[in-house]
């Protein structure tokens, strides 16, 4: 019997690649996405839904409509705070941190996994996230996995084995290479934090996306409003 896995899939390129990676291992997938009031949520969630159709996987969207009011201290959850332009290495990117976001997602995904007797929760965190997002770091993932196991120990969850993060020590360019090998439909992924009609090309996720494709030497089919900004942002971050 295929291993049941609950995978957190936002609709971004990392999580969509994760879903394809797990499907390639013949896991039985339940994709879980979250609407926490993020300004780019409609674009992300559309791509997560497409991914579920592509992989013939179960898909659930967890709506948390009141959360935006309570955690509106990030540029992703407050219209009063601008999404900064530039590279993730710049300190301005701290404006995109959503407090405790991954703990909330992992806790809910863990509940789903335990309820439906899945063996793992899977997340697409990678090494490029470690610098700016504390809840993407290896020590956090290990602690969150331990907490889920401890909190559900015993007869209530004998099947559950914790959190897996296959890309945790990979760069985003390495994830692009993995995705390229799996024929991930990049046009059906969304990165831009500004959530417009096309990727802006200037925010941290757009810059990181373009840099990753360039480093991986893989064609990027994404349309960007400003397709040239990223090179200068990378040079400034590395200066």
HELIX and SHEET records of a PDB file:
HELIX    1   1 UNK A   13  UNK A   24  1                                  12    
HELIX    2   2 UNK A   41  UNK A   55  1                                  15    
HELIX    3   3 UNK A   67  UNK A   70  1                                   4    
HELIX    4   4 UNK A   91  UNK A   96  5                                   6    
HELIX    5   5 UNK A  101  UNK A  115  1                                  15    
HELIX    6   6 UNK A  127  UNK A  129  5                                   3    
HELIX    7   7 UNK A  134  UNK A  136  5                                   3    
HELIX    8   8 UNK A  138  UNK A  151  1                                  14    
HELIX    9   9 UNK A  155  UNK A  157  5                                   3    
HELIX   10  10 UNK A  172  UNK A  181  1                                  10    
HELIX   11  11 UNK A  186  UNK A  188  5                                   3    
HELIX   12  12 UNK A  204  UNK A  216  1                                  13    
HELIX   13  13 UNK A  229  UNK A  238  1                                  10    
SHEET    1   A 5 UNK A  58  UNK A  63  0                                        
SHEET    2   A 5 UNK A  28  UNK A  35  1                                        
SHEET    3   A 5 UNK A   4  UNK A   8  1                                        
SHEET    4   A 5 UNK A 120  UNK A 122  1                                        
SHEET    5   A 5 UNK A 163  UNK A 164  1                                        
END                                                                             
